[in-house]
Structure formats: C-alpha cells, structure tokens
Amino acid sequence: MDSSNIFYISSWGGSATQWISTVLSLHPQIDCFHGSRKAPGQEENPHSPELSETSYVQALKATVKEENFIGGCHGFHGVNIKAYIEKEGGVFCGILRDPIMRIQSLFKCHTEENDPNKIPFDFWAYTYQEYQNASLIQAIEEEGGAKITLEDLVFTWVAYQTLVCDCHMFITGSKVFRMEDLTESRDHMTQFVNHLTQGRIETTESYLSQVFSTRKINSHSHQTNDPKDTFDAWNSVQQSAFKIILRSINSPVHQPLELTDFYRQRGYDLNFIEKSPAPATSGV
C-alpha cells in the first residue's frame, strides 16, 4: 500500500465536479468519491460519521490497494485539507470555472423551484446575517441603489463563498484546472489524470473515449453561456455584490486581495464589469 496514491480535488461547486468524479472512476485504477466527508465507501451509510480533514485523509490511505489511486472531490471546500494530503505524499488541486457562470449556476441551484438543493430563503437570511459583517450588506445596498432582498442575500452568500474558495487557491499557490478545459479537451483531461496520479498510470484512448461519451450531470439551464450577458442580466444589487466582493475580499491573513488579475491570468477576463450598462434595480 502506497500512501502517496491519494488525491483530493477541491471546489466550492458549480464546476462539473460530479461529472469529473464519475469519469475519473471509469479508469480501472482510480476511485474518486464525490461530495462526502464520510469514509470512502460509506457515503450512503446513515450511521457512518462525517470525518475531519485529517481523519478523511487517513481513511483514504487505509483504502488504497496495490497500484490503484483513491481520492475525494467536493466534500471539503477550500484548502484546509491540502496540507494533510501533501504530508502523505498525495496530490491536491482545485477546479476553477468562470466565476460569473459558476455563481449563476449555484444561485439557480439554490433558488429554482422544485430543485432538490433549494433551501428556504429565511434560512439563508439568518445564516448570512449571523456570520457576515453587516458593513458588507450596507456597502452592497449603497452601491446597488436598492435594499437587498432575501433572494439577493442568497446570491451574495453564493458569490462570497465562491470567491473566497478561489482566493484561497490563488494565495496558497495551489494547482488549479479549468472546468471548461477538462470537459472539452482530451489533452487537458490527460494532464489532469497525470497530475492526480503523479504520472504513474496511463490514460488510454479507450479510457478518454469513455470520458467524453459520458453525459454531463449538471442540468441547470442557462439563457446564455456568455459571462458578460449573464452579468448584465443580474440586478443592480447582485452586480454590486459581485464587484465589491471581487475587489476587496479578505484572504486568510486578512489582507485585501484583488482577484481580477488572478482570474485574467487563467483566461477569465472580467474587465467588462466596469463598463456594463446600469441594470434594473432589485426589488425593495
């Protein structure tokens, strides 16, 4: 058993992580467990406890068999698990997506009628007001020119969590892969698998054919796949929330960090957000 045959893929969500986990597990030497903090293989066991980051890594180690690789994805967010994985010789990385399209996807996930992930707005309102500085809400209302609604509060929470997770990836120098590349390019998927397995297993043409014949799992519909059109469709409070958080989000060491350049370096150009026309205001 080689404890270095473990990996972890971090993502806040809205970045095809379920599809990624599914197609990784198509490889005969890889098992990737999605969206769980329980020991591998115990995801559906109601009596199995959720684990801490360090205990989860130990559980991964205990599950490795022969030359196979085992990992998790989208159970722990951010970078806290990174040190525990790398201490054992394993691999940590993150999944990025255009931040506007990711936020839109997660926002719809939590607000669309009949969506199984929808959570009542009053829960979000309580959670956000309890755990976030009221000055952020005030700044968003002032710049947006309208009172924040419960729906806008959900949006703000999604935007904040998304950008915080990306921020932590950037400032820790974590290896990141773009969702847009992994879901469309055989070369990028090959690089991804090579990274997770430290170049120790082969990605055959047969395996890659299986990968790209597997249906994408995310079923949220969008009117557009264009980030600028999506941003322009947000109301004034939502636009303000995104811009304020993007400019001034705090890093783990509580220093303001501008994220725009980091995104641009990875192919996500957000320059248009300051040039967009004024949107409709949010309801009061």
N, C-alpha and C positions, 0 to 999 in steps of 0.2 A: 504494500500500500504506500503510495507516494502522496504526502500531504500537499505537495505543490500542484497536484491535479485538481485544484478547486478554483472557482472564479466567482465573482459577483458583478452583476450589471445593475447599476443604479439609474433610476429615472423617476421623476415625480408622477409620470403618467402621460397619456395622450401622445405616445410616441411608438406605437405598434409593439409594445413590449410583450403582449400575449402572443402575437404572431412570431416575434423573434424567439421567444422561449419554445414555441411549438416547433419551429423549423430547426433550431439547434438540436432538439431532442430527436429529430429524424435521423441524425447521424448515429450510427451504431455504437460509437464510443463516447457519446455525450448525453447527459441528462441535465436538463435545466428546469428548475421548479419556479413557477410564476406566482407572484402576488401573495406570498405566505411567509410568516415568521415562525412557522412550526417546523419541526424536524423533517427533513426530506422523506417523502412517502407517507407523512401523517397529516397532510393538508386537509383531508376530509374527515379526520377523526375528531369528534367534538370533545373528547376527553384529553386530547393532546394539548399541552400548554404552548403559548407563544413564548419564544425564546428571545434573550438579549442578543445583541450583535455578536459578542464573543462566544456565547453558547451555540449560536447558529453556525458559526464557523467551525466549531468543534464537531457539531453534528454533520456538517459536510465532510470533514476529514474522516469521520467514522464510517461514512457511506461509500467512500472511494473503493473501487475494486479493480485490481490489476492495472491495466493501462488506460482505463476509462477516465473521463473527466466529469465532474459534477459541479453544478453551480446553482445560484439563485438569481432572480431578477424581479425588481419592482415590489419587493416586500419591505425592505428598508430603504428609505429615501435619503438623499444627501450623501455625505462622505464618511459618516461615523464608522461604518463597517470596513472602510478601506484599510486602516492600519492593521486590523485583525487578520484580514485576508492576506495582506502582503507579508505580515510576520511569519505566516506559514509557507511562504514561497508561492502563494497563489496570485491571481490576477484580478485587478479591479478596473472597471471602466464605467463610463456613463453614456447614455443615449441622449442626443440633442435633437430638437426639431425646431423649425422656425418658431420663435416664441409667440408670435401673434396667432399662428394657426394652432399651436398647441393649446394656448389659453382658450381660444374659441372652442376647440374640441372638448376640453374639460368643463368649460362653462355650460355647454349644451348638455353634457353628460349629467350634470348636477341640477339642471333646470328643466329639461324637456319632460313633458307629460308622458307618463307611462314608462319612463326609463327606470330600470331596476336600481340604478345608483342614485336616483333623486332623493335628496334629504330635505325635510321641511325647512323653509326659509327662516323660521323663528329660531331653529337650532343654530343655523349659520350666524344669524344676527347676534345671538347670545355669545357664541364662541368667539366671534371676531371682536366684539366689544369688550369681552373679558380679557383677551390675550394680546390685543394690538393697541398701540398708543393712539389715543383719541386725536392727537395732533395730525396723524396721517389722514384720518377721515375728514378733519376740518380743512386741511390743505387741498384734498381732492374736491370737496364741495366748493371751495373758493375758486379754484382754477376752472372747475367744470361749470360753475354758474348755476348750480341746482343742488337741492338736497339729495342725499344718497338714499336710494330705495333698498328694500331687502334684496331684490334681485341684483342691484349694483353691488351690494355688500358681498354676495356670493362671488360675483365677478372679481371684486377686489381681493378676496381671500384666495381665489384660484390664481390670480396674477401674482400676488405676493409669494405664495408657496412655489410657484413655477420658477420665478426669477431668483428666489433665494437658493433653490437647489442648483440652478445653473451657475449662480455666483460662486457657490462653494466648490463646484467642479473647477471653475476657472482659477480661483486663487490658490487651490491646492495643487495645481498643475496636473490634474487627473487626465488620463487618456479619455478622449470622447470620440464617439462615432455619430454621424448624422443619420437620423432615421430615413431621410429622403434617399441617401445613398444605399443603405442596407436593403431597402425594399425594392430597389430598382436595378442594382448593379451586381453582377456576379463577381467582379473583381473586388469590390468593397466587401461583399459578404465573405469572400475568401480571406481577405486581410483581417476581418473581424474574427473569424474562426481561428486563424493562425495566432492572433493576439491572445485569445482566451486560452488556447491550448499550448502557448509558448512554442509554436511551430512543430509540435510533436505528433500531430495527426494530419492526415491528408484530406483535402476537400476534392472529391472526385467530380467529374462532370455529371455522373449519375446522381450524386447527392445534390448538387446545385440545381439539377433539373427538378428534383423533388421539392426543393426550397421554393423555386419560383413558379411551381404549379400549385402551391398551397395558397388557398384564398386568404386574403387579408381579413382579420377578425373584426376590426373596428367598423361599426355600421353607422356611425353618426353621419348624417348628411349635411353637406355644406352648400350654400348657394354659390360659393366661389372658392377656388383654391389659391386665390391671389391675396397675399398679405395686405397689400395696400387697400384693395376693395373691402377686405374684412375689417381693417382698422377704420376705414371711412364709414362703415355701417354701424360701428359702435356709437352709443350716445356720448354726450359731452363728458359725463361723469366717468364712464368707462375709459374713454380716451385719456382723461386726466389721470385716472388711477394708474394706467399703464405707464404713462410718461413720467409721473412723479416717482413711482417705484423704480423704474428703469434708471433714472438719473441719480437716485440718492439711496439706493438700498444699502443696508449695513452688512458688512462682512462679519465673519465670526470674531474678528478682533475689533469690531465696532468702528471701522474706518469707512467713510463713504467710498463707494466704488462705482465708477461709470462702466456700465456693461455694454454700451453700444459698440465700442471698439472691439471687444471680445467677440461679439456676435458677427461683426463685419469680417473679422479675420477668419471666421468659419463659414463664410458665404451667405450670411443673413444681413442684408443691407436694410437698416431701419432709418435712413436719412429722411425718407419721405414723411415721417410722422410729424415733423415740424412744419411741413408745407401743405398738409392736408386741409381742405376747407372745413369751416366750423360745422359740426354736426348738429342734429336735433338734440335738444336738452332732455335729460332724464325727467321722468315724472316726479312730482313732489310727494 
